[in-house]
Amino acid sequence: MSIEYIRFKIGEEHQFNFVQAIREACKIIAAYPECLNYEIIQCEEDTTLFVWRIAWTSTDAHLNGFRKDKIFEPFYQLMQPFISFIQEMNHYNKIV
């Protein structure tokens, strides 16, 4: 299993549209069998910070499966306006 963390810094003026887009994007990834689960969280101390945690069966399943699947295009169209707000997008493995 590989855990992808995507950290966003979203100004208040973009948060409504971001939340709407990410809700729709989650419907797409939830339908993809290699996506095990996900969550989106917002920082309490700095409400402009969001983290999207996505558990994939593997990094390869994400990068060479999902991103090359036909369902990636509508997902990308939803998230494209917020790509410039990404501060980190990496895959992690659990060690403990």
Buried (B, 14 or more C-beta within 10 A) or exposed (E): EBBBEBBBBBEEEBBEEBBEBBEBBBEBBEEBEBBBEBEBEBEEEEEBBBBBBBBBBEBEBBBEBBEEEEEBEEBEEBBEEBEEBBEEEEBEEEEE
